[in-house]
Amino acid sequence: MNSADGLILVVNADASAADNLKELIEFMDAPHVCTATPGNWQQEIGDHRLEAVFVGPDVDENDIHAVVDDVGRLDPNIPIVMIGKSDST
């Protein structure tokens, strides 16, 4: 991986929600931010160094476990932020 090209990854099954979170993270002057689905996140990061992962509320439990396990194997020190569904109506 190219250590100079770090990125933050947003993983979510709903592309619209992932894009909204991506825009919020970019607004805070974060480095490169990328969105992906649970099934294609590894292809999306390519040779970039993963700095953090945000897992959206639209990812099912099996996919959450797979993403967390795979990220942990890649580097156990990568922060993972889990975003839950809002209880408000």
Phi and psi restraints in degrees (range 20) as a CNS / XPLOR table:
assign (resid 1 and name C) (resid 2 and name N)
       (resid 2 and name CA) (resid 2 and name C) 1.0 -85.6 20.0 2
assign (resid 2 and name N) (resid 2 and name CA)
       (resid 2 and name C) (resid 3 and name N) 1.0 108.2 20.0 2
assign (resid 2 and name C) (resid 3 and name N)
       (resid 3 and name CA) (resid 3 and name C) 1.0 -68.0 20.0 2
assign (resid 3 and name N) (resid 3 and name CA)
       (resid 3 and name C) (resid 4 and name N) 1.0 -19.8 20.0 2
assign (resid 3 and name C) (resid 4 and name N)
       (resid 4 and name CA) (resid 4 and name C) 1.0 -78.7 20.0 2
assign (resid 4 and name N) (resid 4 and name CA)
       (resid 4 and name C) (resid 5 and name N) 1.0 -19.2 20.0 2
assign (resid 4 and name C) (resid 5 and name N)
       (resid 5 and name CA) (resid 5 and name C) 1.0 -109.7 20.0 2
assign (resid 5 and name N) (resid 5 and name CA)
       (resid 5 and name C) (resid 6 and name N) 1.0 70.2 20.0 2
assign (resid 5 and name C) (resid 6 and name N)
       (resid 6 and name CA) (resid 6 and name C) 1.0 -78.5 20.0 2
assign (resid 6 and name N) (resid 6 and name CA)
       (resid 6 and name C) (resid 7 and name N) 1.0 155.9 20.0 2
assign (resid 6 and name C) (resid 7 and name N)
       (resid 7 and name CA) (resid 7 and name C) 1.0 -148.7 20.0 2
assign (resid 7 and name N) (resid 7 and name CA)
       (resid 7 and name C) (resid 8 and name N) 1.0 159.4 20.0 2
assign (resid 7 and name C) (resid 8 and name N)
       (resid 8 and name CA) (resid 8 and name C) 1.0 -104.8 20.0 2
assign (resid 8 and name N) (resid 8 and name CA)
       (resid 8 and name C) (resid 9 and name N) 1.0 135.5 20.0 2
assign (resid 8 and name C) (resid 9 and name N)
       (resid 9 and name CA) (resid 9 and name C) 1.0 -112.1 20.0 2
assign (resid 9 and name N) (resid 9 and name CA)
       (resid 9 and name C) (resid 10 and name N) 1.0 132.6 20.0 2
assign (resid 9 and name C) (resid 10 and name N)
       (resid 10 and name CA) (resid 10 and name C) 1.0 -110.5 20.0 2
assign (resid 10 and name N) (resid 10 and name CA)
       (resid 10 and name C) (resid 11 and name N) 1.0 117.8 20.0 2
assign (resid 10 and name C) (resid 11 and name N)
       (resid 11 and name CA) (resid 11 and name C) 1.0 -110.0 20.0 2
assign (resid 11 and name N) (resid 11 and name CA)
       (resid 11 and name C) (resid 12 and name N) 1.0 123.8 20.0 2
assign (resid 11 and name C) (resid 12 and name N)
       (resid 12 and name CA) (resid 12 and name C) 1.0 -159.1 20.0 2
assign (resid 12 and name N) (resid 12 and name CA)
       (resid 12 and name C) (resid 13 and name N) 1.0 148.5 20.0 2
assign (resid 12 and name C) (resid 13 and name N)
       (resid 13 and name CA) (resid 13 and name C) 1.0 -74.8 20.0 2
assign (resid 13 and name N) (resid 13 and name CA)
       (resid 13 and name C) (resid 14 and name N) 1.0 -27.8 20.0 2
assign (resid 13 and name C) (resid 14 and name N)
       (resid 14 and name CA) (resid 14 and name C) 1.0 -94.5 20.0 2
assign (resid 14 and name N) (resid 14 and name CA)
       (resid 14 and name C) (resid 15 and name N) 1.0 109.5 20.0 2
assign (resid 14 and name C) (resid 15 and name N)
       (resid 15 and name CA) (resid 15 and name C) 1.0 -62.0 20.0 2
assign (resid 15 and name N) (resid 15 and name CA)
       (resid 15 and name C) (resid 16 and name N) 1.0 -37.1 20.0 2
assign (resid 15 and name C) (resid 16 and name N)
       (resid 16 and name CA) (resid 16 and name C) 1.0 -63.5 20.0 2
assign (resid 16 and name N) (resid 16 and name CA)
       (resid 16 and name C) (resid 17 and name N) 1.0 -45.6 20.0 2
assign (resid 16 and name C) (resid 17 and name N)
       (resid 17 and name CA) (resid 17 and name C) 1.0 -65.5 20.0 2
assign (resid 17 and name N) (resid 17 and name CA)
       (resid 17 and name C) (resid 18 and name N) 1.0 -38.0 20.0 2
assign (resid 17 and name C) (resid 18 and name N)
       (resid 18 and name CA) (resid 18 and name C) 1.0 -63.7 20.0 2
assign (resid 18 and name N) (resid 18 and name CA)
       (resid 18 and name C) (resid 19 and name N) 1.0 -42.1 20.0 2
assign (resid 18 and name C) (resid 19 and name N)
       (resid 19 and name CA) (resid 19 and name C) 1.0 -64.6 20.0 2
assign (resid 19 and name N) (resid 19 and name CA)
       (resid 19 and name C) (resid 20 and name N) 1.0 -38.3 20.0 2
assign (resid 19 and name C) (resid 20 and name N)
       (resid 20 and name CA) (resid 20 and name C) 1.0 -62.6 20.0 2
assign (resid 20 and name N) (resid 20 and name CA)
       (resid 20 and name C) (resid 21 and name N) 1.0 -44.5 20.0 2
assign (resid 20 and name C) (resid 21 and name N)
       (resid 21 and name CA) (resid 21 and name C) 1.0 -67.0 20.0 2
assign (resid 21 and name N) (resid 21 and name CA)
       (resid 21 and name C) (resid 22 and name N) 1.0 -38.1 20.0 2
assign (resid 21 and name C) (resid 22 and name N)
       (resid 22 and name CA) (resid 22 and name C) 1.0 -58.7 20.0 2
assign (resid 22 and name N) (resid 22 and name CA)
       (resid 22 and name C) (resid 23 and name N) 1.0 -45.0 20.0 2
assign (resid 22 and name C) (resid 23 and name N)
       (resid 23 and name CA) (resid 23 and name C) 1.0 -62.8 20.0 2
assign (resid 23 and name N) (resid 23 and name CA)
       (resid 23 and name C) (resid 24 and name N) 1.0 -39.1 20.0 2
assign (resid 23 and name C) (resid 24 and name N)
       (resid 24 and name CA) (resid 24 and name C) 1.0 -64.2 20.0 2
assign (resid 24 and name N) (resid 24 and name CA)
       (resid 24 and name C) (resid 25 and name N) 1.0 -44.3 20.0 2
assign (resid 24 and name C) (resid 25 and name N)
       (resid 25 and name CA) (resid 25 and name C) 1.0 -65.3 20.0 2
assign (resid 25 and name N) (resid 25 and name CA)
       (resid 25 and name C) (resid 26 and name N) 1.0 -42.0 20.0 2
assign (resid 25 and name C) (resid 26 and name N)
       (resid 26 and name CA) (resid 26 and name C) 1.0 -64.6 20.0 2
assign (resid 26 and name N) (resid 26 and name CA)
       (resid 26 and name C) (resid 27 and name N) 1.0 -33.9 20.0 2
assign (resid 26 and name C) (resid 27 and name N)
       (resid 27 and name CA) (resid 27 and name C) 1.0 -60.7 20.0 2
assign (resid 27 and name N) (resid 27 and name CA)
       (resid 27 and name C) (resid 28 and name N) 1.0 -29.7 20.0 2
assign (resid 27 and name C) (resid 28 and name N)
       (resid 28 and name CA) (resid 28 and name C) 1.0 -87.2 20.0 2
assign (resid 28 and name N) (resid 28 and name CA)
       (resid 28 and name C) (resid 29 and name N) 1.0 21.9 20.0 2
assign (resid 28 and name C) (resid 29 and name N)
       (resid 29 and name CA) (resid 29 and name C) 1.0 58.4 20.0 2
assign (resid 29 and name N) (resid 29 and name CA)
       (resid 29 and name C) (resid 30 and name N) 1.0 37.3 20.0 2
assign (resid 29 and name C) (resid 30 and name N)
       (resid 30 and name CA) (resid 30 and name C) 1.0 -75.1 20.0 2
assign (resid 30 and name N) (resid 30 and name CA)
       (resid 30 and name C) (resid 31 and name N) 1.0 159.1 20.0 2
assign (resid 30 and name C) (resid 31 and name N)
       (resid 31 and name CA) (resid 31 and name C) 1.0 -64.9 20.0 2
assign (resid 31 and name N) (resid 31 and name CA)
       (resid 31 and name C) (resid 32 and name N) 1.0 -171.3 20.0 2
assign (resid 31 and name C) (resid 32 and name N)
       (resid 32 and name CA) (resid 32 and name C) 1.0 -46.8 20.0 2
assign (resid 32 and name N) (resid 32 and name CA)
       (resid 32 and name C) (resid 33 and name N) 1.0 132.9 20.0 2
assign (resid 32 and name C) (resid 33 and name N)
       (resid 33 and name CA) (resid 33 and name C) 1.0 -120.9 20.0 2
assign (resid 33 and name N) (resid 33 and name CA)
       (resid 33 and name C) (resid 34 and name N) 1.0 136.9 20.0 2
assign (resid 33 and name C) (resid 34 and name N)
       (resid 34 and name CA) (resid 34 and name C) 1.0 -129.4 20.0 2
assign (resid 34 and name N) (resid 34 and name CA)
       (resid 34 and name C) (resid 35 and name N) 1.0 144.0 20.0 2
assign (resid 34 and name C) (resid 35 and name N)
       (resid 35 and name CA) (resid 35 and name C) 1.0 -108.7 20.0 2
assign (resid 35 and name N) (resid 35 and name CA)
       (resid 35 and name C) (resid 36 and name N) 1.0 152.9 20.0 2
assign (resid 35 and name C) (resid 36 and name N)
       (resid 36 and name CA) (resid 36 and name C) 1.0 -158.9 20.0 2
assign (resid 36 and name N) (resid 36 and name CA)
       (resid 36 and name C) (resid 37 and name N) 1.0 164.3 20.0 2
assign (resid 36 and name C) (resid 37 and name N)
       (resid 37 and name CA) (resid 37 and name C) 1.0 -92.9 20.0 2
assign (resid 37 and name N) (resid 37 and name CA)
       (resid 37 and name C) (resid 38 and name N) 1.0 166.0 20.0 2
assign (resid 37 and name C) (resid 38 and name N)
       (resid 38 and name CA) (resid 38 and name C) 1.0 -57.9 20.0 2
assign (resid 38 and name N) (resid 38 and name CA)
       (resid 38 and name C) (resid 39 and name N) 1.0 -28.2 20.0 2
assign (resid 38 and name C) (resid 39 and name N)
       (resid 39 and name CA) (resid 39 and name C) 1.0 -85.2 20.0 2
assign (resid 39 and name N) (resid 39 and name CA)
       (resid 39 and name C) (resid 40 and name N) 1.0 -16.2 20.0 2
assign (resid 39 and name C) (resid 40 and name N)
       (resid 40 and name CA) (resid 40 and name C) 1.0 -125.6 20.0 2
assign (resid 40 and name N) (resid 40 and name CA)
       (resid 40 and name C) (resid 41 and name N) 1.0 11.9 20.0 2
assign (resid 40 and name C) (resid 41 and name N)
       (resid 41 and name CA) (resid 41 and name C) 1.0 -62.4 20.0 2
assign (resid 41 and name N) (resid 41 and name CA)
       (resid 41 and name C) (resid 42 and name N) 1.0 -35.8 20.0 2
assign (resid 41 and name C) (resid 42 and name N)
       (resid 42 and name CA) (resid 42 and name C) 1.0 -66.8 20.0 2
assign (resid 42 and name N) (resid 42 and name CA)
       (resid 42 and name C) (resid 43 and name N) 1.0 -35.2 20.0 2
assign (resid 42 and name C) (resid 43 and name N)
       (resid 43 and name CA) (resid 43 and name C) 1.0 -69.4 20.0 2
assign (resid 43 and name N) (resid 43 and name CA)
       (resid 43 and name C) (resid 44 and name N) 1.0 -35.7 20.0 2
assign (resid 43 and name C) (resid 44 and name N)
       (resid 44 and name CA) (resid 44 and name C) 1.0 -68.0 20.0 2
assign (resid 44 and name N) (resid 44 and name CA)
       (resid 44 and name C) (resid 45 and name N) 1.0 -33.9 20.0 2
assign (resid 44 and name C) (resid 45 and name N)
       (resid 45 and name CA) (resid 45 and name C) 1.0 -78.5 20.0 2
assign (resid 45 and name N) (resid 45 and name CA)
       (resid 45 and name C) (resid 46 and name N) 1.0 -24.6 20.0 2
assign (resid 45 and name C) (resid 46 and name N)
       (resid 46 and name CA) (resid 46 and name C) 1.0 54.5 20.0 2
assign (resid 46 and name N) (resid 46 and name CA)
       (resid 46 and name C) (resid 47 and name N) 1.0 -125.6 20.0 2
assign (resid 46 and name C) (resid 47 and name N)
       (resid 47 and name CA) (resid 47 and name C) 1.0 -96.1 20.0 2
assign (resid 47 and name N) (resid 47 and name CA)
       (resid 47 and name C) (resid 48 and name N) 1.0 8.2 20.0 2
assign (resid 47 and name C) (resid 48 and name N)
       (resid 48 and name CA) (resid 48 and name C) 1.0 -74.1 20.0 2
assign (resid 48 and name N) (resid 48 and name CA)
       (resid 48 and name C) (resid 49 and name N) 1.0 153.8 20.0 2
assign (resid 48 and name C) (resid 49 and name N)
       (resid 49 and name CA) (resid 49 and name C) 1.0 -85.5 20.0 2
assign (resid 49 and name N) (resid 49 and name CA)
       (resid 49 and name C) (resid 50 and name N) 1.0 124.1 20.0 2
assign (resid 49 and name C) (resid 50 and name N)
       (resid 50 and name CA) (resid 50 and name C) 1.0 -78.8 20.0 2
assign (resid 50 and name N) (resid 50 and name CA)
       (resid 50 and name C) (resid 51 and name N) 1.0 120.4 20.0 2
assign (resid 50 and name C) (resid 51 and name N)
       (resid 51 and name CA) (resid 51 and name C) 1.0 -95.3 20.0 2
assign (resid 51 and name N) (resid 51 and name CA)
       (resid 51 and name C) (resid 52 and name N) 1.0 -33.1 20.0 2
assign (resid 51 and name C) (resid 52 and name N)
       (resid 52 and name CA) (resid 52 and name C) 1.0 -164.7 20.0 2
assign (resid 52 and name N) (resid 52 and name CA)
       (resid 52 and name C) (resid 53 and name N) 1.0 156.9 20.0 2
assign (resid 52 and name C) (resid 53 and name N)
       (resid 53 and name CA) (resid 53 and name C) 1.0 -128.5 20.0 2
assign (resid 53 and name N) (resid 53 and name CA)
       (resid 53 and name C) (resid 54 and name N) 1.0 130.7 20.0 2
assign (resid 53 and name C) (resid 54 and name N)
       (resid 54 and name CA) (resid 54 and name C) 1.0 -108.8 20.0 2
assign (resid 54 and name N) (resid 54 and name CA)
       (resid 54 and name C) (resid 55 and name N) 1.0 123.5 20.0 2
assign (resid 54 and name C) (resid 55 and name N)
       (resid 55 and name CA) (resid 55 and name C) 1.0 -105.5 20.0 2
assign (resid 55 and name N) (resid 55 and name CA)
       (resid 55 and name C) (resid 56 and name N) 1.0 117.7 20.0 2
assign (resid 55 and name C) (resid 56 and name N)
       (resid 56 and name CA) (resid 56 and name C) 1.0 -75.0 20.0 2
assign (resid 56 and name N) (resid 56 and name CA)
       (resid 56 and name C) (resid 57 and name N) 1.0 170.8 20.0 2
assign (resid 56 and name C) (resid 57 and name N)
       (resid 57 and name CA) (resid 57 and name C) 1.0 -74.5 20.0 2
assign (resid 57 and name N) (resid 57 and name CA)
       (resid 57 and name C) (resid 58 and name N) 1.0 -10.6 20.0 2
assign (resid 57 and name C) (resid 58 and name N)
       (resid 58 and name CA) (resid 58 and name C) 1.0 -97.6 20.0 2
assign (resid 58 and name N) (resid 58 and name CA)
       (resid 58 and name C) (resid 59 and name N) 1.0 19.5 20.0 2
assign (resid 58 and name C) (resid 59 and name N)
       (resid 59 and name CA) (resid 59 and name C) 1.0 -101.9 20.0 2
assign (resid 59 and name N) (resid 59 and name CA)
       (resid 59 and name C) (resid 60 and name N) 1.0 127.8 20.0 2
assign (resid 59 and name C) (resid 60 and name N)
       (resid 60 and name CA) (resid 60 and name C) 1.0 -74.3 20.0 2
assign (resid 60 and name N) (resid 60 and name CA)
       (resid 60 and name C) (resid 61 and name N) 1.0 163.9 20.0 2
assign (resid 60 and name C) (resid 61 and name N)
       (resid 61 and name CA) (resid 61 and name C) 1.0 -57.9 20.0 2
assign (resid 61 and name N) (resid 61 and name CA)
       (resid 61 and name C) (resid 62 and name N) 1.0 -42.0 20.0 2
assign (resid 61 and name C) (resid 62 and name N)
       (resid 62 and name CA) (resid 62 and name C) 1.0 -62.7 20.0 2
assign (resid 62 and name N) (resid 62 and name CA)
       (resid 62 and name C) (resid 63 and name N) 1.0 -42.0 20.0 2
assign (resid 62 and name C) (resid 63 and name N)
       (resid 63 and name CA) (resid 63 and name C) 1.0 -68.4 20.0 2
assign (resid 63 and name N) (resid 63 and name CA)
       (resid 63 and name C) (resid 64 and name N) 1.0 -35.7 20.0 2
assign (resid 63 and name C) (resid 64 and name N)
       (resid 64 and name CA) (resid 64 and name C) 1.0 -59.1 20.0 2
assign (resid 64 and name N) (resid 64 and name CA)
       (resid 64 and name C) (resid 65 and name N) 1.0 -49.0 20.0 2
assign (resid 64 and name C) (resid 65 and name N)
       (resid 65 and name CA) (resid 65 and name C) 1.0 -60.4 20.0 2
assign (resid 65 and name N) (resid 65 and name CA)
       (resid 65 and name C) (resid 66 and name N) 1.0 -41.7 20.0 2
assign (resid 65 and name C) (resid 66 and name N)
       (resid 66 and name CA) (resid 66 and name C) 1.0 -64.2 20.0 2
assign (resid 66 and name N) (resid 66 and name CA)
       (resid 66 and name C) (resid 67 and name N) 1.0 -45.7 20.0 2
assign (resid 66 and name C) (resid 67 and name N)
       (resid 67 and name CA) (resid 67 and name C) 1.0 -63.2 20.0 2
assign (resid 67 and name N) (resid 67 and name CA)
       (resid 67 and name C) (resid 68 and name N) 1.0 -48.4 20.0 2
assign (resid 67 and name C) (resid 68 and name N)
       (resid 68 and name CA) (resid 68 and name C) 1.0 -61.4 20.0 2
assign (resid 68 and name N) (resid 68 and name CA)
       (resid 68 and name C) (resid 69 and name N) 1.0 -43.9 20.0 2
assign (resid 68 and name C) (resid 69 and name N)
       (resid 69 and name CA) (resid 69 and name C) 1.0 -63.1 20.0 2
assign (resid 69 and name N) (resid 69 and name CA)
       (resid 69 and name C) (resid 70 and name N) 1.0 -44.5 20.0 2
assign (resid 69 and name C) (resid 70 and name N)
       (resid 70 and name CA) (resid 70 and name C) 1.0 -66.9 20.0 2
assign (resid 70 and name N) (resid 70 and name CA)
       (resid 70 and name C) (resid 71 and name N) 1.0 -41.1 20.0 2
assign (resid 70 and name C) (resid 71 and name N)
       (resid 71 and name CA) (resid 71 and name C) 1.0 -63.9 20.0 2
assign (resid 71 and name N) (resid 71 and name CA)
       (resid 71 and name C) (resid 72 and name N) 1.0 -41.7 20.0 2
assign (resid 71 and name C) (resid 72 and name N)
       (resid 72 and name CA) (resid 72 and name C) 1.0 -61.3 20.0 2
assign (resid 72 and name N) (resid 72 and name CA)
       (resid 72 and name C) (resid 73 and name N) 1.0 -37.1 20.0 2
assign (resid 72 and name C) (resid 73 and name N)
       (resid 73 and name CA) (resid 73 and name C) 1.0 -70.1 20.0 2
assign (resid 73 and name N) (resid 73 and name CA)
       (resid 73 and name C) (resid 74 and name N) 1.0 -34.0 20.0 2
assign (resid 73 and name C) (resid 74 and name N)
       (resid 74 and name CA) (resid 74 and name C) 1.0 -67.1 20.0 2
assign (resid 74 and name N) (resid 74 and name CA)
       (resid 74 and name C) (resid 75 and name N) 1.0 -48.1 20.0 2
assign (resid 74 and name C) (resid 75 and name N)
       (resid 75 and name CA) (resid 75 and name C) 1.0 -165.6 20.0 2
assign (resid 75 and name N) (resid 75 and name CA)
       (resid 75 and name C) (resid 76 and name N) 1.0 112.3 20.0 2
assign (resid 75 and name C) (resid 76 and name N)
       (resid 76 and name CA) (resid 76 and name C) 1.0 -68.3 20.0 2
assign (resid 76 and name N) (resid 76 and name CA)
       (resid 76 and name C) (resid 77 and name N) 1.0 -7.0 20.0 2
assign (resid 76 and name C) (resid 77 and name N)
       (resid 77 and name CA) (resid 77 and name C) 1.0 -96.8 20.0 2
assign (resid 77 and name N) (resid 77 and name CA)
       (resid 77 and name C) (resid 78 and name N) 1.0 1.1 20.0 2
assign (resid 77 and name C) (resid 78 and name N)
       (resid 78 and name CA) (resid 78 and name C) 1.0 -74.7 20.0 2
assign (resid 78 and name N) (resid 78 and name CA)
       (resid 78 and name C) (resid 79 and name N) 1.0 124.4 20.0 2
assign (resid 78 and name C) (resid 79 and name N)
       (resid 79 and name CA) (resid 79 and name C) 1.0 -68.1 20.0 2
assign (resid 79 and name N) (resid 79 and name CA)
       (resid 79 and name C) (resid 80 and name N) 1.0 138.5 20.0 2
assign (resid 79 and name C) (resid 80 and name N)
       (resid 80 and name CA) (resid 80 and name C) 1.0 -122.5 20.0 2
assign (resid 80 and name N) (resid 80 and name CA)
       (resid 80 and name C) (resid 81 and name N) 1.0 124.6 20.0 2
assign (resid 80 and name C) (resid 81 and name N)
       (resid 81 and name CA) (resid 81 and name C) 1.0 -109.0 20.0 2
assign (resid 81 and name N) (resid 81 and name CA)
       (resid 81 and name C) (resid 82 and name N) 1.0 122.2 20.0 2
assign (resid 81 and name C) (resid 82 and name N)
       (resid 82 and name CA) (resid 82 and name C) 1.0 -96.6 20.0 2
assign (resid 82 and name N) (resid 82 and name CA)
       (resid 82 and name C) (resid 83 and name N) 1.0 127.8 20.0 2
assign (resid 82 and name C) (resid 83 and name N)
       (resid 83 and name CA) (resid 83 and name C) 1.0 -109.0 20.0 2
assign (resid 83 and name N) (resid 83 and name CA)
       (resid 83 and name C) (resid 84 and name N) 1.0 118.8 20.0 2
assign (resid 83 and name C) (resid 84 and name N)
       (resid 84 and name CA) (resid 84 and name C) 1.0 -88.0 20.0 2
assign (resid 84 and name N) (resid 84 and name CA)
       (resid 84 and name C) (resid 85 and name N) 1.0 166.6 20.0 2
assign (resid 84 and name C) (resid 85 and name N)
       (resid 85 and name CA) (resid 85 and name C) 1.0 -74.3 20.0 2
assign (resid 85 and name N) (resid 85 and name CA)
       (resid 85 and name C) (resid 86 and name N) 1.0 146.7 20.0 2
assign (resid 85 and name C) (resid 86 and name N)
       (resid 86 and name CA) (resid 86 and name C) 1.0 -76.1 20.0 2
assign (resid 86 and name N) (resid 86 and name CA)
       (resid 86 and name C) (resid 87 and name N) 1.0 138.5 20.0 2
assign (resid 86 and name C) (resid 87 and name N)
       (resid 87 and name CA) (resid 87 and name C) 1.0 -85.9 20.0 2
assign (resid 87 and name N) (resid 87 and name CA)
       (resid 87 and name C) (resid 88 and name N) 1.0 -7.9 20.0 2
assign (resid 87 and name C) (resid 88 and name N)
       (resid 88 and name CA) (resid 88 and name C) 1.0 -75.7 20.0 2
assign (resid 88 and name N) (resid 88 and name CA)
       (resid 88 and name C) (resid 89 and name N) 1.0 152.6 20.0 2
